[in-house]
Amino acid sequence: KTAYEIKECDWSSDVCSSDLAILLDYIKPGMKEFEVAAYMQYLTTLRGDSQGLYIVMATPPGKPAFVKPKYMQGRTIEKGDVVGVMIECNGPGGFYTHVFRFVVMGRATPEIRDAHALVLEAEENVLKRMTPGAACADVIAAHNAFMRELRLPEEKRILCHGQGYEMVERPLIRQDETMTLRENMNMVLHAAMVVNGNFMSKTNNFLIGPHGPVRLHKTAQNLFERD
């Protein structure tokens, strides 16, 4: 990415982060998933977003959620639910970024906290390998070795990918990618797993710096709770 393009990616990540902070306080039991998603789209549109994905998923503890399109987001959010909120949008300059966090409608169970801690560990295991010159196939191989050690399913999707004018662009962190990472690439990482029936994911954008990735999103890496 050029200096101008990096500035546009920063703008997009700031929109995602600031709007997510509003949404995490807005969600409450009794709302429909699509109500939260609609407010998410409203907030980002006011800031100049032209298109994107606005996803909300709510499930009881111990029942895995899944990323679902708007027409399936009809569940009523209940007390105790684990709610995933994902914003993936572009700004006036057309550059995409992507942020995903979970908020519990109450206090998180130990099992949910454990799943969240493992996702953070998985993310750090990937990030330390995302340096200029790293082979994408080697990064996914290291991640899947980490997953096997935890006796969890290997990642068969795209673990990380570039973003720009396109929501998904090369390089892809998966086994068949021949490209290597280069400085000033805008990469999104979405580590995800199901632990003890709880789906947990963490998504952030990173700019590949000379010594490794630099996080663009300002949203804390927390498992959020709402009383």
GUGU-220741 format. One record per atom (N, C-alpha, C, O): x, y, z; chain; residue number from 1. Coordinates in steps of 0.05 Angstrom, whole numbers. Example, Ala and Ser with C-alpha at 12.3 -4.5 7.8 and 13.67 -1.06 7.14 Angstrom:
% residues 2
264,-114,156,A,1
246,-90,156,A,1
264,-66,156,A,1
285,-66,169,A,1
257,-45,142,A,2
273,-21,143,A,2
258,1,157,A,2
268,23,161,A,2
END
This chain:
% residues 227
17,-24,0,A,1
0,0,0,A,1
18,25,0,A,1
39,26,13,A,1
9,45,-14,A,2
23,71,-15,A,2
17,86,11,A,2
0,78,27,A,2
30,109,15,A,3
25,125,39,A,3
-4,134,39,A,3
-17,135,60,A,3
-15,142,16,A,4
-43,151,14,A,4
-62,127,22,A,4
-80,131,37,A,4
-56,104,11,A,5
-73,81,16,A,5
-73,72,45,A,5
-93,64,56,A,5
-49,74,57,A,6
-47,68,86,A,6
-64,87,103,A,6
-76,79,122,A,6
-64,113,95,A,7
-80,133,109,A,7
-110,125,107,A,7
-125,128,126,A,7
-118,116,83,A,8
-146,108,80,A,8
-153,83,96,A,8
-175,81,107,A,8
-134,64,98,A,9
-139,40,115,A,9
-141,48,144,A,9
-157,37,159,A,9
-124,67,153,A,10
-126,78,180,A,10
-153,90,185,A,10
-165,86,206,A,10
-163,105,166,A,11
-189,118,169,A,11
-211,97,172,A,11
-228,99,190,A,11
-211,76,155,A,12
-231,55,157,A,12
-229,41,183,A,12
-250,34,195,A,12
-205,35,193,A,13
-202,21,219,A,13
-212,38,242,A,13
-224,27,261,A,13
-209,64,240,A,14
-219,82,261,A,14
-249,82,261,A,14
-261,83,283,A,14
-262,82,238,A,15
-291,80,236,A,15
-301,54,250,A,15
-319,55,266,A,15
-289,32,242,A,16
-297,6,254,A,16
-294,6,284,A,16
-312,-3,298,A,16
-271,16,294,A,17
-266,15,322,A,17
-285,33,338,A,17
-295,25,359,A,17
-289,58,328,A,18
-306,77,343,A,18
-335,68,343,A,18
-349,71,362,A,18
-344,58,320,A,19
-372,49,318,A,19
-376,23,335,A,19
-398,20,346,A,19
-356,6,336,A,20
-359,-18,352,A,20
-361,-11,381,A,20
-377,-24,396,A,20
-347,9,390,A,21
-349,18,418,A,21
-378,26,425,A,21
-388,21,446,A,21
-391,40,406,A,22
-418,48,410,A,22
-437,24,411,A,22
-455,22,427,A,22
-432,5,393,A,23
-449,-19,391,A,23
-447,-36,415,A,23
-467,-47,424,A,23
-423,-39,426,A,24
-420,-57,450,A,24
-435,-46,474,A,24
-443,-61,491,A,24
-440,-20,474,A,25
-456,-8,495,A,25
-486,-8,488,A,25
-503,-6,506,A,25
-492,-10,463,A,26
-519,-8,453,A,26
-535,-34,456,A,26
-559,-34,461,A,26
-521,-57,452,A,27
-534,-83,453,A,27
-545,-89,480,A,27
-533,-83,501,A,27
-570,-100,480,A,28
-582,-108,506,A,28
-601,-131,501,A,28
-611,-134,478,A,28
-607,-147,521,A,29
-626,-169,518,A,29
-653,-158,509,A,29
-661,-136,517,A,29
-667,-173,492,A,30
-693,-165,482,A,30
-691,-155,454,A,30
-711,-154,440,A,30
-668,-146,445,A,31
-664,-137,417,A,31
-661,-160,398,A,31
-651,-181,406,A,31
-669,-156,374,A,32
-663,-176,353,A,32
-635,-171,342,A,32
-625,-149,342,A,32
-623,-193,333,A,33
-596,-190,321,A,33
-596,-169,298,A,33
-578,-153,296,A,33
-617,-170,281,A,34
-617,-152,258,A,34
-620,-123,266,A,34
-613,-105,251,A,34
-632,-118,290,A,35
-634,-90,299,A,35
-606,-79,305,A,35
-600,-56,298,A,35
-589,-95,317,A,36
-562,-86,322,A,36
-547,-83,296,A,36
-532,-63,292,A,36
-550,-102,277,A,37
-536,-100,251,A,37
-545,-76,236,A,37
-529,-63,223,A,37
-571,-69,237,A,38
-581,-45,223,A,38
-570,-20,235,A,38
-563,-1,220,A,38
-567,-19,261,A,39
-555,5,274,A,39
-526,7,267,A,39
-515,29,263,A,39
-513,-16,265,A,40
-485,-17,256,A,40
-481,-5,229,A,40
-463,12,224,A,40
-498,-13,210,A,41
-497,-2,183,A,41
-503,27,182,A,41
-491,43,167,A,41
-522,36,199,A,42
-529,64,200,A,42
-506,81,210,A,42
-499,102,198,A,42
-492,72,231,A,43
-470,87,242,A,43
-447,89,222,A,43
-436,111,218,A,43
-440,67,209,A,44
-418,68,190,A,44
-425,84,165,A,44
-408,98,154,A,44
-450,83,157,A,45
-458,99,133,A,45
-456,129,139,A,45
-447,144,121,A,45
-463,137,163,A,46
-460,165,170,A,46
-431,174,169,A,46
-426,198,164,A,46
-413,156,173,A,47
-384,163,173,A,47
-372,161,145,A,47
-348,166,142,A,47
-388,153,125,A,48
-377,152,97,A,48
-373,125,86,A,48
-364,122,63,A,48
-380,104,101,A,49
-378,77,91,A,49
-397,73,67,A,49
-420,82,68,A,49
-388,60,46,A,50
-405,56,23,A,50
-417,27,21,A,50
-439,24,10,A,50
-403,7,32,A,51
-413,-20,31,A,51
-397,-37,51,A,51
-375,-29,60,A,51
-408,-61,57,A,52
-394,-78,75,A,52
-411,-101,85,A,52
-433,-105,75,A,52
-401,-114,106,A,53
-416,-136,119,A,53
-421,-127,148,A,53
-403,-116,161,A,53
-446,-131,157,A,54
-454,-123,184,A,54
-467,-147,197,A,54
-490,-153,192,A,54
-452,-160,214,A,55
-461,-186,224,A,55
-462,-187,255,A,55
-444,-178,268,A,55
-485,-197,265,A,56
-489,-201,293,A,56
-498,-230,297,A,56
-516,-239,283,A,56
-486,-244,317,A,57
-493,-272,322,A,57
-495,-275,352,A,57
-476,-270,367,A,57
-518,-285,362,A,58
-522,-289,390,A,58
-530,-318,396,A,58
-548,-329,383,A,58
-516,-330,415,A,59
-523,-357,423,A,59
-519,-360,453,A,59
-504,-345,466,A,59
-532,-380,465,A,60
-527,-386,494,A,60
-499,-397,498,A,60
-488,-408,479,A,60
-488,-395,522,A,61
-462,-408,527,A,61
-463,-438,521,A,61
-482,-451,527,A,61
-441,-448,509,A,62
-439,-476,503,A,62
-451,-484,477,A,62
-450,-508,469,A,62
-463,-465,462,A,63
-474,-471,436,A,63
-460,-454,415,A,63
-462,-429,417,A,63
-445,-465,397,A,64
-428,-449,379,A,64
-445,-432,360,A,64
-465,-441,349,A,64
-436,-407,357,A,65
-448,-389,337,A,65
-436,-393,310,A,65
-417,-409,308,A,65
-445,-380,290,A,66
-433,-381,264,A,66
-438,-354,250,A,66
-458,-340,256,A,66
-420,-347,232,A,67
-423,-323,217,A,67
-446,-326,197,A,67
-445,-343,180,A,67
-467,-310,200,A,68
-491,-314,184,A,68
-500,-288,170,A,68
-495,-266,181,A,68
-512,-290,147,A,69
-521,-266,132,A,69
-545,-253,146,A,69
-556,-264,165,A,69
-552,-229,137,A,70
-572,-213,151,A,70
-599,-227,152,A,70
-613,-225,172,A,70
-607,-242,131,A,71
-633,-254,131,A,71
-636,-276,152,A,71
-658,-285,158,A,71
-613,-285,164,A,72
-614,-305,185,A,72
-610,-293,213,A,72
-610,-307,233,A,72
-608,-266,214,A,73
-602,-253,240,A,73
-628,-245,253,A,73
-633,-221,258,A,73
-645,-265,260,A,74
-671,-259,271,A,74
-675,-267,300,A,74
-696,-265,311,A,74
-653,-277,312,A,75
-656,-287,340,A,75
-658,-264,359,A,75
-646,-243,356,A,75
-675,-268,380,A,76
-677,-248,402,A,76
-653,-252,421,A,76
-649,-274,431,A,76
-638,-231,426,A,77
-616,-233,445,A,77
-626,-236,473,A,77
-644,-221,482,A,77
-616,-256,488,A,78
-625,-262,514,A,78
-603,-258,535,A,78
-579,-258,528,A,78
-611,-254,560,A,79
-592,-252,582,A,79
-575,-277,583,A,79
-585,-299,581,A,79
-549,-273,586,A,80
-530,-295,586,A,80
-518,-302,559,A,80
-498,-317,558,A,80
-530,-292,538,A,81
-520,-298,511,A,81
-492,-287,506,A,81
-483,-268,518,A,81
-478,-302,488,A,82
-452,-293,478,A,82
-458,-281,450,A,82
-468,-295,432,A,82
-452,-255,446,A,83
-459,-241,422,A,83
-434,-233,407,A,83
-418,-218,417,A,83
-432,-243,382,A,84
-410,-235,365,A,84
-418,-211,348,A,84
-440,-212,337,A,84
-401,-192,345,A,85
-407,-167,329,A,85
-384,-163,310,A,85
-361,-160,318,A,85
-391,-163,284,A,86
-370,-160,263,A,86
-377,-137,245,A,86
-399,-136,234,A,86
-358,-119,242,A,87
-360,-97,222,A,87
-338,-101,202,A,87
-314,-102,208,A,87
-345,-102,177,A,88
-326,-104,155,A,88
-335,-85,133,A,88
-352,-91,117,A,88
-323,-61,133,A,89
-333,-40,115,A,89
-310,-24,103,A,89
-287,-26,112,A,89
-317,-9,82,A,90
-297,9,70,A,90
-306,38,75,A,90
-329,43,82,A,90
-287,56,71,A,91
-292,84,76,A,91
-295,99,50,A,91
-297,87,29,A,91
-296,126,51,A,92
-298,142,27,A,92
-276,136,7,A,92
-281,138,-17,A,92
-253,128,16,A,93
-231,121,-2,A,93
-234,93,-14,A,93
-219,86,-32,A,93
-253,77,-3,A,94
-258,51,-14,A,94
-242,28,-3,A,94
-243,6,-14,A,94
-226,33,18,A,95
-209,12,29,A,95
-222,-2,53,A,95
-232,11,72,A,95
-221,-28,52,A,96
-234,-44,73,A,96
-216,-49,97,A,96
-192,-51,95,A,96
-229,-51,121,A,97
-218,-63,144,A,97
-240,-79,158,A,97
-263,-78,149,A,97
-233,-92,180,A,98
-251,-113,190,A,98
-245,-117,220,A,98
-222,-122,227,A,98
-265,-115,237,A,99
-261,-119,266,A,99
-284,-137,276,A,99
-307,-135,268,A,99
-277,-155,295,A,100
-296,-174,306,A,100
-290,-178,335,A,100
-268,-184,343,A,100
-311,-174,352,A,101
-308,-178,381,A,101
-333,-192,392,A,101
-354,-193,378,A,101
-331,-203,416,A,102
-354,-216,430,A,102
-360,-201,456,A,102
-342,-192,470,A,102
-386,-199,461,A,103
-396,-187,486,A,103
-416,-207,498,A,103
-433,-217,485,A,103
-413,-211,524,A,104
-431,-229,539,A,104
-452,-213,553,A,104
-446,-192,566,A,104
-477,-221,550,A,105
-499,-208,564,A,105
-501,-216,593,A,105
-519,-230,601,A,105
-481,-208,608,A,106
-478,-217,636,A,106
-449,-223,641,A,106
-431,-210,631,A,106
-444,-243,657,A,107
-417,-251,664,A,107
-409,-276,648,A,107
-424,-295,645,A,107
-385,-276,637,A,108
-375,-298,621,A,108
-369,-322,639,A,108
-358,-319,661,A,108
-375,-346,629,A,109
-369,-370,643,A,109
-339,-376,640,A,109
-326,-365,622,A,109
-328,-393,658,A,110
-299,-400,655,A,110
-293,-412,628,A,110
-272,-408,617,A,110
-312,-428,617,A,111
-307,-440,591,A,111
-305,-420,568,A,111
-289,-422,550,A,111
-322,-399,570,A,112
-320,-378,550,A,112
-294,-362,553,A,112
-281,-355,533,A,112
-286,-357,577,A,113
-261,-343,582,A,113
-237,-359,571,A,113
-218,-348,560,A,113
-238,-386,576,A,114
-217,-403,566,A,114
-215,-402,535,A,114
-194,-401,524,A,114
-239,-403,522,A,115
-239,-402,493,A,115
-227,-375,483,A,115
-213,-375,463,A,115
-234,-354,496,A,116
-224,-327,489,A,116
-194,-326,492,A,116
-180,-315,475,A,116
-184,-337,514,A,117
-155,-337,519,A,117
-140,-353,497,A,117
-118,-345,489,A,117
-151,-375,489,A,118
-138,-392,468,A,118
-138,-377,441,A,118
-119,-380,426,A,118
-159,-363,435,A,119
-159,-348,410,A,119
-138,-326,410,A,119
-124,-322,390,A,119
-134,-312,432,A,120
-113,-292,434,A,120
-86,-305,431,A,120
-68,-294,418,A,120
-82,-328,443,A,121
-57,-343,440,A,121
-52,-351,411,A,121
-30,-349,401,A,121
-73,-360,398,A,122
-70,-368,370,A,122
-63,-344,353,A,122
-46,-346,335,A,122
-76,-321,358,A,123
-70,-297,343,A,123
-40,-289,346,A,123
-27,-283,326,A,123
-30,-289,371,A,124
-2,-282,375,A,124
17,-301,362,A,124
38,-293,352,A,124
9,-327,361,A,125
26,-347,348,A,125
29,-341,318,A,125
50,-347,307,A,125
7,-331,306,A,126
8,-324,278,A,126
24,-298,274,A,126
41,-296,256,A,126
18,-278,290,A,127
29,-251,286,A,127
60,-251,287,A,127
73,-237,272,A,127
71,-267,305,A,128
100,-267,307,A,128
114,-278,282,A,128
138,-276,279,A,128
98,-291,265,A,129
110,-302,240,A,129
104,-284,216,A,129
115,-290,194,A,129
88,-264,219,A,130
80,-247,196,A,130
100,-224,193,A,130
93,-201,198,A,130
123,-230,184,A,131
144,-211,179,A,131
150,-209,149,A,131
144,-228,135,A,131
161,-187,140,A,132
167,-185,111,A,132
184,-209,102,A,132
205,-215,114,A,132
176,-221,80,A,133
191,-243,69,A,133
180,-270,77,A,133
188,-291,66,A,133
162,-271,97,A,134
151,-296,107,A,134
133,-309,85,A,134
118,-295,72,A,134
136,-335,82,A,135
119,-350,63,A,135
92,-355,75,A,135
90,-365,98,A,135
71,-349,61,A,136
43,-352,72,A,136
38,-381,79,A,136
25,-387,99,A,136
47,-400,63,A,137
43,-428,68,A,137
56,-437,94,A,137
45,-454,108,A,137
79,-425,101,A,138
92,-431,126,A,138
76,-421,150,A,138
76,-434,171,A,138
63,-397,147,A,139
48,-386,169,A,139
24,-403,176,A,139
19,-409,199,A,139
9,-412,155,A,140
-14,-429,160,A,140
-6,-456,171,A,140
-20,-468,187,A,140
17,-466,162,A,141
27,-492,173,A,141
33,-490,203,A,141
26,-508,218,A,141
45,-468,211,A,142
51,-464,240,A,142
25,-461,256,A,142
23,-472,278,A,142
5,-447,244,A,143
-20,-444,259,A,143
-34,-471,262,A,143
-44,-478,284,A,143
-34,-488,241,A,144
-47,-514,243,A,144
-33,-533,262,A,144
-45,-550,274,A,144
-6,-530,264,A,145
9,-545,283,A,145
0,-537,312,A,145
-3,-554,329,A,145
-4,-511,316,A,146
-14,-501,342,A,146
-41,-513,348,A,146
-47,-521,370,A,146
-59,-514,328,A,147
-86,-524,332,A,147
-85,-554,338,A,147
-100,-564,355,A,147
-67,-569,325,A,148
-65,-597,331,A,148
-56,-602,359,A,148
-65,-621,373,A,148
-37,-586,369,A,149
-28,-588,397,A,149
-51,-585,416,A,149
-51,-597,438,A,149
-71,-568,410,A,150
-94,-564,427,A,150
-116,-585,422,A,150
-137,-585,435,A,150
-111,-603,403,A,151
-130,-623,395,A,151
-156,-610,384,A,151
-178,-619,390,A,151
-152,-590,369,A,152
-174,-575,356,A,152
-171,-578,326,A,152
-149,-583,316,A,152
-193,-576,311,A,153
-192,-579,282,A,153
-174,-558,269,A,153
-172,-535,278,A,153
-159,-567,248,A,154
-142,-548,234,A,154
-159,-528,218,A,154
-183,-533,212,A,154
-147,-505,212,A,155
-160,-484,197,A,155
-160,-492,167,A,155
-139,-494,155,A,155
-184,-495,156,A,156
-186,-502,127,A,156
-194,-478,111,A,156
-194,-479,86,A,156
-202,-456,124,A,157
-209,-432,109,A,157
-184,-414,104,A,157
-162,-424,107,A,157
-189,-390,96,A,158
-167,-370,94,A,158
-163,-359,122,A,158
-182,-347,133,A,158
-140,-362,134,A,159
-134,-352,161,A,159
-130,-322,161,A,159
-141,-308,179,A,159
-116,-312,142,A,160
-111,-283,139,A,160
-112,-277,109,A,160
-109,-294,92,A,160
-117,-252,103,A,161
-117,-243,75,A,161
-112,-213,73,A,161
-117,-199,92,A,161
-104,-205,50,A,162
-101,-177,45,A,162
-128,-163,42,A,162
-148,-176,35,A,162
-128,-137,46,A,163
-152,-121,41,A,163
-144,-95,28,A,163
-122,-84,33,A,163
-161,-85,11,A,164
-157,-59,-2,A,164
-183,-50,-14,A,164
-203,-48,1,A,164
-184,-45,-40,A,165
-210,-40,-53,A,165
-228,-64,-53,A,165
-252,-62,-53,A,165
-215,-88,-51,A,166
-230,-113,-49,A,166
-231,-122,-20,A,166
-212,-118,-5,A,166
-253,-134,-12,A,167
-256,-144,15,A,167
-235,-167,21,A,167
-224,-168,42,A,167
-231,-183,0,A,168
-211,-205,3,A,168
-192,-203,-22,A,168
-201,-204,-44,A,168
-167,-199,-17,A,169
-147,-198,-38,A,169
-122,-213,-29,A,169
-117,-216,-5,A,169
-106,-220,-48,A,170
-80,-234,-41,A,170
-61,-213,-29,A,170
-63,-189,-33,A,170
-43,-225,-12,A,171
-38,-253,-7,A,171
-58,-265,12,A,171
-70,-251,28,A,171
-61,-292,10,A,172
-78,-307,28,A,172
-60,-324,46,A,172
-42,-337,36,A,172
-66,-325,71,A,173
-52,-343,89,A,173
-66,-370,89,A,173
-84,-375,105,A,173
-59,-386,70,A,174
-69,-413,67,A,174
-48,-430,53,A,174
-29,-419,42,A,174
-53,-456,52,A,175
-32,-475,44,A,175
-23,-472,14,A,175
-1,-481,7,A,175
-41,-462,-3,A,176
-34,-461,-32,A,176
-25,-434,-41,A,176
-22,-430,-65,A,176
-21,-415,-23,A,177
-11,-388,-31,A,177
19,-388,-37,A,177
34,-398,-20,A,177
27,-378,-60,A,178
55,-377,-67,A,178
68,-350,-61,A,178
93,-348,-62,A,178
52,-330,-54,A,179
64,-304,-48,A,179
77,-303,-20,A,179
71,-320,-3,A,179
94,-284,-16,A,180
106,-279,10,A,180
95,-252,20,A,180
86,-235,4,A,180
97,-247,46,A,181
89,-222,58,A,181
110,-200,51,A,181
134,-205,50,A,181
100,-176,48,A,182
117,-153,42,A,182
109,-130,60,A,182
87,-128,69,A,182
128,-112,64,A,183
123,-89,80,A,183
101,-72,68,A,183
98,-69,44,A,183
84,-60,86,A,184
62,-42,79,A,184
38,-57,66,A,184
22,-44,53,A,184
36,-83,70,A,185
12,-97,63,A,185
-9,-93,86,A,185
-2,-94,110,A,185
-34,-89,78,A,186
-56,-88,98,A,186
-68,-116,100,A,186
-82,-124,81,A,186
-63,-129,122,A,187
-72,-157,126,A,187
-93,-158,148,A,187
-90,-146,169,A,187
-113,-175,144,A,188
-133,-180,165,A,188
-129,-209,174,A,188
-126,-227,158,A,188
-129,-213,200,A,189
-126,-239,213,A,189
-151,-245,228,A,189
-160,-230,245,A,189
-164,-268,222,A,190
-187,-276,238,A,190
-183,-305,248,A,190
-193,-324,237,A,190
-168,-306,270,A,191
-166,-332,284,A,191
-193,-340,296,A,191
-207,-323,307,A,191
-200,-365,294,A,192
-226,-374,304,A,192
-224,-403,312,A,192
-208,-419,301,A,192
-240,-411,332,A,193
-241,-439,341,A,193
-266,-443,357,A,193
-279,-425,366,A,193
-273,-469,360,A,194
-295,-477,378,A,194
-283,-493,400,A,194
-271,-514,396,A,194
-287,-483,425,A,195
-275,-496,449,A,195
-298,-502,468,A,195
-312,-483,477,A,195
-302,-527,475,A,196
-323,-535,494,A,196
-351,-524,485,A,196
-367,-515,501,A,196
-355,-525,459,A,197
-381,-516,448,A,197
-383,-487,444,A,197
-404,-477,434,A,197
-363,-471,451,A,198
-364,-442,448,A,198
-347,-433,424,A,198
-323,-438,423,A,198
-360,-420,405,A,199
-345,-408,383,A,199
-333,-382,392,A,199
-347,-365,404,A,199
-308,-378,386,A,200
-294,-353,393,A,200
-276,-345,369,A,200
-263,-362,358,A,200
-276,-320,363,A,201
-260,-309,342,A,201
-249,-282,349,A,201
-261,-268,366,A,201
-228,-274,337,A,202
-216,-248,341,A,202
-206,-238,314,A,202
-189,-251,301,A,202
-215,-215,306,A,203
-208,-204,280,A,203
-197,-176,282,A,203
-209,-159,295,A,203
-174,-171,270,A,204
-161,-145,269,A,204
-146,-142,243,A,204
-139,-162,230,A,204
-142,-117,235,A,205
-125,-111,212,A,205
-97,-103,222,A,205
-94,-91,243,A,205
-77,-110,206,A,206
-50,-104,213,A,206
-35,-94,188,A,206
-39,-104,166,A,206
-19,-74,192,A,207
-1,-65,170,A,207
26,-79,175,A,207
37,-77,197,A,207
36,-92,155,A,208
62,-106,158,A,208
84,-85,158,A,208
89,-71,138,A,208
97,-82,181,A,209
119,-64,184,A,209
145,-77,179,A,209
146,-101,173,A,209
168,-62,181,A,210
194,-74,175,A,210
202,-97,194,A,210
218,-114,186,A,210
190,-97,218,A,211
197,-118,237,A,211
174,-136,245,A,211
176,-153,262,A,211
151,-131,232,A,212
127,-147,238,A,212
102,-131,236,A,212
103,-107,228,A,212
79,-143,243,A,213
53,-129,240,A,213
48,-108,261,A,213
55,-111,284,A,213
34,-87,253,A,214
26,-65,270,A,214
-5,-64,270,A,214
-17,-61,249,A,214
-17,-67,293,A,215
-46,-67,294,A,215
-58,-40,287,A,215
-49,-19,296,A,215
-79,-41,270,A,216
-92,-16,261,A,216
-116,-9,280,A,216
-120,14,286,A,216
-131,-29,288,A,217
-155,-24,304,A,217
-148,-17,333,A,217
-129,-29,345,A,217
-162,2,344,A,218
-157,11,371,A,218
-175,-3,392,A,218
-172,1,416,A,218
-193,-20,383,A,219
-211,-34,401,A,219
-195,-53,418,A,219
-178,-68,408,A,219
-200,-53,444,A,220
-185,-71,462,A,220
-190,-100,455,A,220
-211,-107,444,A,220
-170,-116,461,A,221
-171,-145,455,A,221
-186,-159,478,A,221
-178,-181,486,A,221
-208,-148,487,A,222
-222,-159,510,A,222
-246,-177,501,A,222
-256,-176,479,A,222
-254,-194,520,A,223
-280,-207,519,A,223
-298,-189,535,A,223
-295,-187,560,A,223
-316,-175,522,A,224
-332,-154,536,A,224
-355,-167,551,A,224
-366,-188,542,A,224
-363,-154,572,A,225
-386,-163,588,A,225
-405,-140,593,A,225
-396,-117,597,A,225
-431,-145,593,A,226
-450,-124,597,A,226
-470,-133,618,A,226
-483,-154,615,A,226
-472,-119,640,A,227
-491,-126,662,A,227
-520,-120,653,A,227
-538,-125,669,A,227
END
